[in-house]
Amino acid sequence: SDAARRVGDIVRALLAKGVPRCCLLGGMAPVLAPYLPQELRPHLASPRGDALDGALHGAGLRLR
């Protein structure tokens, strides 16, 4: 619950900066998501790919 509270604080900070949606990544994401406050859940998005997809996108490449 402490980790979920901290992740919730990060999501709130991002939303306050104007980020419309956040995506939780990593193996703990599915475990933490149910423990986040209910008001944050509509702002969560599903990942569109894995870490490799993100790295390729960041490099301006698309191989998949």
C-alpha positions in Angstrom: 0.0 0.0 0.0 3.0 2.3 0.6 4.2 1.8 -2.9 0.7 2.4 -4.4 0.5 5.6 -2.4 3.8 6.8 -3.8 2.9 5.9 -7.3 -0.4 7.7 -6.8 1.5 10.8 -5.7 3.5 10.6 -8.9 0.4 10.2 -11.1 -1.2 13.2 -9.3 1.9 15.3 -9.9 1.9 14.4 -13.6 -1.8 15.2 -14.0 -1.2 18.5 -12.3 1.4 19.3 -15.0 -1.2 18.6 -17.7 -0.4 15.0 -18.6 -3.8 13.6 -19.6 -3.1 9.9 -19.1 -0.4 7.8 -17.4 0.8 4.3 -18.1 2.1 2.1 -15.4 5.0 -0.1 -16.6 6.9 -3.1 -15.3 6.1 -6.3 -13.5 4.6 -4.5 -10.5 2.1 -2.4 -12.5 -0.7 -4.9 -12.5 -0.2 -5.6 -8.8 -0.2 -1.9 -7.9 -3.0 -0.6 -10.1 -5.9 -2.0 -8.0 -4.5 -0.3 -4.9 -4.4 3.2 -6.5 -7.1 5.6 -5.4 -10.3 5.2 -7.4 -10.1 8.8 -8.8 -6.8 8.1 -10.5 -7.9 4.9 -12.4 -9.7 6.8 -15.3 -6.3 8.5 -16.0 -4.4 5.2 -16.5 -3.7 3.9 -20.0 -2.7 0.4 -21.1 0.8 0.1 -22.5 1.0 0.1 -26.3 4.0 -2.1 -26.4 7.0 -3.3 -24.3 10.2 -1.7 -23.3 11.8 -2.4 -26.7 8.9 -0.7 -28.5 9.5 2.4 -26.3 13.2 2.4 -26.9 12.6 2.2 -30.7 10.0 4.9 -30.6 12.4 7.1 -28.6 15.1 6.5 -31.2 12.7 7.4 -34.0 12.6 3.9 -35.3 9.8 1.4 -35.8 10.7 -2.2 -36.5 7.5 -4.0 -35.4 
